[in-house]
Amino acid sequence: FFFKQKTAYEMLRSLVGSEMCIRDRVTATLFFIFIVLIIVSIYGIFGLIRKKNYWNFIIISFIVLCYNFQPQYLNMLFNTFLCTDIDEESRLQEFLLLKCYQDEHAILTILHTIPCILFWLIILPLSLFLYLKRNKERLMTKEIQNKVGYILDGYQLKYYYWGFVIMMRKYSIILISTFLQETNLLVLTLLFVIMIFLYVQMKNR
């Protein structure tokens, strides 16, 4: 569950140059932007044809897309910081020919990875949380349900924030499984985090 052996393809892939590392990450980002633009374009066209406002549908589509795209994308971003020492040089574990925090890796980290992590890990969740908190008295209105009902689905209104607790649990597991490489420490840390979130869940039943 925690570790898997690398396939021959994955081992060969780690030996390719920096171009593939940069291409993979930039392509994933551009793919997400492309899908968002398609969604906006489709609803925009429908809005013009039917003379209706489809802004709520755009928002809920964006939220659903983020929830499904986020875990794999964050894992890829965090892997950008995962380095290993080879011949007294720090190299990116996923692409061994790329030296950590030098040349292309430094540019990739500063211009792409850090801004993307800030957006996915802080800006987006915080914006959604503040929106729900500001409108917590109107969570059952059709307007709010049409926009963020996906986040609130299955929770009592007083626990409108619980989706973000689940999100923090997801972030914690991704971070721990990415940066902790020693098996025993990884297992113990994951169990500790899971127990904390189970306790919080039991206290808020």
C-alpha positions in Angstrom: 0.0 0.0 0.0 2.7 2.5 1.0 5.5 1.4 -1.4 5.5 -0.2 -4.8 8.4 -1.5 -6.9 9.3 0.6 -9.9 8.5 -0.9 -13.3 11.2 -1.0 -16.0 9.4 2.0 -17.7 9.6 4.0 -14.5 13.3 3.2 -14.0 14.1 4.3 -17.6 11.9 7.3 -17.2 13.9 8.5 -14.2 17.0 8.6 -16.4 15.7 10.9 -19.1 16.6 14.6 -19.3 15.0 17.7 -17.7 12.9 18.3 -20.8 10.5 15.5 -19.9 10.2 16.6 -16.3 9.3 20.1 -17.3 7.1 18.9 -20.1 5.1 16.6 -17.8 4.3 19.3 -15.2 3.6 22.1 -17.6 1.4 19.8 -19.7 -0.7 18.9 -16.7 -1.2 22.5 -15.8 -2.1 23.5 -19.4 -4.4 20.5 -19.6 -6.3 21.7 -16.6 -6.5 25.2 -18.0 -7.7 23.8 -21.3 -10.5 21.9 -19.7 -11.6 25.0 -17.7 -11.6 27.0 -21.0 -13.7 24.3 -22.7 -16.3 24.3 -19.8 -16.5 28.1 -19.9 -16.8 28.2 -23.7 -19.6 25.5 -23.8 -21.7 27.2 -21.1 -20.9 30.6 -22.7 -22.3 29.4 -26.0 -25.4 27.9 -24.4 -25.9 31.2 -22.5 -25.7 33.2 -25.7 -28.1 30.8 -27.6 -30.6 30.5 -24.8 -30.1 33.9 -23.4 -29.6 32.5 -19.9 -26.9 33.0 -17.2 -24.9 29.7 -16.8 -22.4 31.1 -14.3 -23.6 28.8 -11.5 -23.0 25.8 -13.8 -19.5 27.0 -14.6 -18.7 27.3 -10.9 -19.9 23.9 -9.9 -18.2 22.3 -12.9 -14.9 24.0 -11.8 -15.3 22.8 -8.3 -16.0 19.2 -9.3 -13.0 19.3 -11.7 -10.7 20.6 -9.0 -11.8 18.0 -6.5 -11.0 15.2 -9.0 -7.9 16.7 -10.5 -6.3 18.0 -7.3 -4.9 14.8 -5.5 -2.9 13.5 -8.5 -1.7 17.0 -9.5 -0.5 17.9 -6.0 1.3 14.6 -5.7 3.1 15.4 -9.0 4.0 18.9 -7.7 5.3 17.6 -4.4 7.5 15.2 -6.2 9.4 18.2 -7.6 10.9 18.6 -4.1 11.8 14.9 -3.7 15.5 14.7 -4.1 18.1 11.9 -3.5 21.9 12.0 -3.0 23.9 10.3 -5.8 27.7 10.7 -5.9 27.4 13.5 -3.4 25.0 15.4 -5.7 21.4 16.1 -4.9 19.2 14.9 -7.8 15.5 14.7 -8.5 14.3 11.2 -7.6 11.8 11.1 -10.4 14.3 12.3 -13.0 17.8 11.4 -11.9 19.6 13.5 -14.6 18.2 16.7 -13.1 20.2 18.3 -10.3 18.0 19.7 -7.5 17.6 23.4 -7.2 20.0 24.1 -10.1 19.4 25.4 -13.6 16.2 24.0 -15.0 15.0 22.6 -11.7 15.3 25.9 -9.9 13.4 27.7 -12.7 10.7 25.0 -12.6 10.4 25.2 -8.9 10.2 29.0 -8.7 8.1 29.8 -11.8 5.7 26.7 -11.8 5.7 24.4 -8.7 5.6 27.0 -5.9 2.8 29.2 -7.6 0.7 26.1 -8.4 1.1 24.7 -4.8 0.1 28.1 -3.4 -3.0 28.1 -5.6 -4.1 24.5 -4.9 -3.1 24.3 -1.3 -3.9 27.8 0.1 -5.7 30.2 -2.3 -8.4 27.9 -3.7 -9.4 26.1 -0.4 -9.3 29.3 1.6 -11.4 31.2 -1.0 -14.1 28.5 -0.9 -14.0 28.3 2.9 -14.4 32.1 3.3 -17.2 32.1 0.8 -19.1 29.4 2.7 -18.4 31.2 6.1 -19.6 34.5 4.7 -22.8 32.8 3.5 -23.4 30.3 6.2 -26.8 31.7 7.0 -27.9 31.2 3.4 -26.4 27.8 2.7 -29.8 26.3 1.9 -30.8 28.9 -0.6 -31.0 27.8 -4.2 -28.3 30.3 -5.2 -25.7 28.9 -2.8 -26.7 25.3 -3.5 -26.3 25.7 -7.2 -22.8 27.1 -6.8 -21.3 25.0 -4.0 -23.8 22.3 -3.2 -21.2 19.7 -4.2 -19.1 20.6 -1.2 -22.0 20.7 1.2 -23.7 17.5 0.0 -24.1 15.0 2.9 -23.2 17.3 5.7 -25.4 19.1 8.3 -25.4 22.8 7.8 -23.5 23.5 11.1 -20.7 21.3 9.7 -20.4 23.2 6.4 -16.6 23.3 6.9 -16.2 19.5 7.1 -15.3 19.2 3.4 -12.2 21.2 4.2 -11.3 18.9 7.1 -11.5 16.0 4.6 -9.3 18.1 2.3 -6.7 18.7 5.0 -6.6 14.9 5.7 -6.0 14.3 2.0 -3.2 16.9 1.9 -1.6 15.4 5.0 -1.5 11.9 3.6 -0.1 13.1 0.3 2.6 15.1 2.0 3.6 12.3 4.3 3.6 9.6 1.7 5.7 11.9 -0.6 8.4 13.0 1.8 8.8 10.2 4.3 10.7 7.4 2.7 11.6 5.2 5.7 8.9 2.5 5.9 8.4 2.3 9.7 8.3 6.0 10.2 5.9 6.4 7.2 3.5 3.8 8.6 3.6 5.2 12.1 3.1 8.8 10.9 0.2 7.9 8.7 -1.5 5.9 11.5 -1.0 8.8 13.8 -2.6 11.3 11.4 -5.5 8.9 10.6 -6.2 8.5 14.3 -6.2 12.3 14.8 -8.8 12.8 12.1 -10.9 9.8 13.4 -10.9 11.4 16.8 -11.9 14.8 15.3 -14.7 13.0 13.4 -16.0 11.2 16.4 -16.0 14.4 18.5 -18.1 16.1 15.8 -20.7 13.4 15.2 
